Amino acid sequence: TEADRAGEAVMRQLIKRSFPDHGILGEEFGSEREDAEYVWVLDPIDGTRGFIAGLPIWGTLIGLTRGGVPCYGLMNQPFTGERFFGDGEAAHYQGPHGSRRLRTRRKADLSDAILHTTDPRLFGEGTPDRQAYERVEKTVRLARYGADCYAYAMLAAGHIDLVVEADLKPYDIVAMIPVIEGAGGVVTTWEGKSAAKGGRIVAAGDKRLHEAALALLNG
């Protein structure tokens, strides 16, 4: 949308002014100096369909990597006035009801977990990825759809337990990695590798739940 492009253009201008040696990777305008030590990873409106529909489940994602490793991330929801941010060691919330430390929920069993995904159709009809996702959905207590980046924020805040996605780009996930890890959660690919380059992603509030989800996804 026009808002996506205008938002990213402003962020790029501010970064170039303050950090001229840093690189930038954004959804709208691609990459600049992607080989720099520090690279900002931007998604001005993650959840564009929700934004168009007037649903406050979208957010502005700003991530920072050092040597390719996510080291800081922020998700801002300007309509609700909420902000979720972290550096991998700690994560925090600021919003209409004050500020607090973010902590994920301790849930070890999939049968007691709440799962989110953007849309099961994104896994492809009848594909191995869709079948793998459905194994997880059939096991959890409750599955909900459509929250985009807000689902990761809710995981960091301890309201849900698991997010499973496929075909994410770096700008879809990099900002949320330090937030979730700082809150005590785990984010990897389905192969258990770094999620910094996107792909098939699983995020969990509890390491034990993450391991159980990986076992089902790869079963």
C-alpha positions as CSV (number, residue, x, y, z in Angstrom):
1,T,0.0,0.0,0.0
2,E,1.0,3.7,-0.2
3,A,1.3,3.6,3.6
4,D,3.8,0.8,3.5
5,R,6.0,2.6,1.0
6,A,5.8,6.0,2.8
7,G,6.5,4.4,6.2
8,E,9.6,2.6,5.0
9,A,10.9,5.6,3.1
10,V,10.8,7.7,6.3
11,M,12.5,4.9,8.4
12,R,15.3,4.6,5.8
13,Q,15.9,8.4,5.8
14,L,16.2,8.4,9.6
15,I,18.6,5.4,9.7
16,K,20.8,6.8,7.0
17,R,21.0,10.1,8.8
18,S,21.8,8.6,12.2
19,F,23.8,5.4,11.1
20,P,25.3,6.1,7.7
21,D,27.5,2.9,7.9
22,H,24.6,0.6,8.6
23,G,22.8,-1.6,6.1
24,I,19.1,-1.8,5.5
25,L,16.8,-4.6,4.3
26,G,13.2,-3.6,3.8
27,E,10.0,-5.2,2.4
28,E,9.3,-2.3,0.1
29,F,12.7,-1.1,-1.3
30,G,15.0,-4.1,-0.9
31,S,18.5,-4.0,0.5
32,E,21.4,-1.5,0.8
33,R,24.8,-2.4,2.3
34,E,23.5,-5.8,3.3
35,D,27.1,-6.8,4.0
36,A,27.5,-4.2,6.8
37,E,28.1,-5.3,10.4
38,Y,24.8,-3.8,11.4
39,V,21.7,-4.2,9.2
40,W,18.3,-2.8,10.0
41,V,15.4,-5.1,8.9
42,L,12.2,-3.2,8.3
43,D,8.5,-4.1,7.6
44,P,6.5,-0.9,7.8
45,I,3.1,-2.7,8.0
46,D,3.3,-6.4,8.8
47,G,-0.2,-7.7,8.3
48,T,-1.2,-5.4,5.4
49,R,-4.5,-7.3,4.9
50,G,-5.5,-6.6,8.5
51,F,-4.5,-3.0,8.1
52,I,-6.7,-2.7,5.0
53,A,-9.6,-4.3,6.9
54,G,-9.2,-2.0,9.8
55,L,-8.2,-4.8,12.2
56,P,-5.5,-3.8,14.8
57,I,-3.5,-7.0,14.5
58,W,-0.8,-5.4,12.2
59,G,2.3,-3.7,13.3
60,T,5.5,-1.9,12.3
61,L,8.5,-4.2,12.6
62,I,12.0,-2.8,13.2
63,G,14.8,-5.3,13.7
64,L,18.6,-4.9,13.9
65,T,21.1,-7.6,13.2
66,R,24.8,-7.7,14.0
67,G,26.9,-10.0,11.9
68,G,23.7,-11.6,10.6
69,V,22.4,-12.3,14.2
70,P,19.2,-10.5,15.4
71,C,20.2,-8.3,18.4
72,Y,17.3,-6.0,18.8
73,G,13.7,-5.9,17.7
74,L,10.5,-3.8,18.1
75,M,6.9,-4.3,17.1
76,N,4.8,-1.1,17.3
77,Q,1.0,-1.0,17.0
78,P,0.2,2.7,16.8
79,F,-3.6,2.3,16.8
80,T,-3.7,0.5,20.1
81,G,-0.6,2.4,21.4
82,E,1.2,-0.9,22.2
83,R,4.9,-1.5,21.8
84,F,6.8,-4.8,22.3
85,F,10.6,-4.7,22.2
86,G,13.6,-6.8,23.3
87,D,17.3,-7.5,22.8
88,G,17.4,-11.3,23.3
89,E,18.2,-11.0,27.0
90,A,15.1,-9.2,28.1
91,A,11.8,-8.0,26.5
92,H,9.4,-5.3,27.5
93,Y,5.9,-4.0,26.8
94,Q,4.7,-0.4,26.8
95,G,1.1,0.5,26.3
96,P,-2.1,2.2,27.6
97,H,-1.9,0.2,30.8
98,G,1.7,1.0,31.6
99,S,5.0,-0.9,31.2
100,R,6.1,-4.3,32.2
101,R,8.6,-7.1,31.5
102,L,7.5,-9.6,29.0
103,R,7.6,-13.3,29.9
104,T,6.4,-16.3,27.9
105,R,4.1,-18.9,29.4
106,R,5.5,-22.2,30.6
107,K,3.6,-24.9,28.8
108,A,5.3,-28.3,28.1
109,D,2.4,-30.2,26.5
110,L,1.0,-29.6,23.1
111,S,-2.4,-30.8,24.3
112,D,-2.6,-27.8,26.6
113,A,-1.2,-25.2,24.1
114,I,-2.8,-22.4,22.1
115,L,-1.5,-22.2,18.6
116,H,-1.6,-19.4,16.0
117,T,-0.9,-19.3,12.3
118,T,-1.7,-16.6,9.8
119,D,-3.7,-18.8,7.5
120,P,-3.5,-22.6,7.0
121,R,-4.0,-22.1,3.3
122,L,-0.5,-20.5,3.1
123,F,1.0,-24.0,3.6
124,G,-0.5,-25.1,0.3
125,E,-3.4,-27.5,-0.2
126,G,-2.4,-31.2,0.3
127,T,1.3,-30.4,0.6
128,P,3.7,-32.0,3.0
129,D,4.0,-28.7,4.9
130,R,0.2,-28.5,5.2
131,Q,0.1,-32.1,6.5
132,A,2.8,-31.3,9.0
133,Y,1.0,-28.2,10.2
134,E,-2.3,-30.2,10.6
135,R,-0.5,-32.7,12.8
136,V,0.3,-29.9,15.2
137,E,-3.1,-28.3,15.0
138,K,-4.9,-31.6,15.7
139,T,-2.8,-32.0,18.9
140,V,-3.1,-28.6,20.5
141,R,-6.0,-27.4,22.7
142,L,-6.9,-24.4,20.6
143,A,-5.9,-23.0,17.2
144,R,-6.5,-19.5,15.9
145,Y,-5.8,-17.7,12.6
146,G,-4.9,-14.3,11.2
147,A,-2.9,-12.3,13.7
148,D,0.4,-11.9,11.7
149,C,3.1,-10.2,13.9
150,Y,0.7,-9.6,16.7
151,A,0.6,-13.4,17.4
152,Y,4.4,-13.3,18.1
153,A,3.8,-10.4,20.5
154,M,1.1,-12.3,22.3
155,L,3.4,-15.3,22.6
156,A,6.1,-13.1,24.1
157,A,3.4,-11.7,26.5
158,G,2.4,-15.2,27.7
159,H,-1.1,-15.2,26.2
160,I,-0.5,-17.9,23.6
161,D,2.1,-20.7,23.4
162,L,3.0,-21.6,19.8
163,V,3.2,-19.9,16.3
164,V,3.8,-22.0,13.2
165,E,4.3,-20.4,9.8
166,A,5.8,-21.1,6.4
167,D,7.5,-19.0,3.6
168,L,8.3,-16.0,5.8
169,K,10.8,-13.4,4.7
170,P,13.5,-12.0,7.0
171,Y,11.6,-8.8,7.5
172,D,8.6,-10.8,8.7
173,I,10.4,-12.4,11.6
174,V,13.8,-10.7,12.4
175,A,12.3,-8.0,14.7
176,M,10.3,-10.6,16.7
177,I,13.2,-12.9,17.4
178,P,14.9,-10.8,20.1
179,V,11.5,-10.0,21.6
180,I,10.5,-13.7,22.0
181,E,14.0,-14.8,23.1
182,G,14.2,-12.0,25.6
183,A,10.8,-13.1,27.0
184,G,12.1,-16.6,27.5
185,G,10.8,-18.2,24.3
186,V,12.4,-20.0,21.3
187,V,12.3,-19.2,17.6
188,T,13.8,-21.4,14.9
189,T,13.1,-22.9,11.5
190,W,11.3,-26.2,11.3
191,E,14.8,-27.7,11.0
192,G,15.8,-26.2,14.4
193,K,18.1,-23.6,12.7
194,S,18.3,-19.8,12.9
195,A,15.1,-18.1,11.8
196,A,16.9,-14.9,10.8
197,K,16.6,-15.6,7.1
198,G,12.9,-16.5,7.3
199,G,11.4,-19.7,5.8
200,R,9.4,-22.2,7.7
201,I,9.2,-20.9,11.3
202,V,8.1,-22.3,14.7
203,A,8.1,-20.1,17.8
204,A,7.2,-21.4,21.3
205,G,7.1,-19.9,24.7
206,D,8.6,-23.0,26.3
207,K,11.6,-25.0,25.0
208,R,9.9,-28.3,25.8
209,L,6.9,-27.2,23.7
210,H,9.2,-26.2,20.9
211,E,10.9,-29.6,20.8
212,A,7.5,-31.3,20.8
213,A,6.3,-29.1,17.9
214,L,9.5,-29.8,15.9
215,A,9.0,-33.5,16.4
216,L,5.5,-33.4,15.0
217,L,6.4,-31.1,12.1
218,N,9.2,-33.4,11.1
219,G,7.5,-36.6,11.9
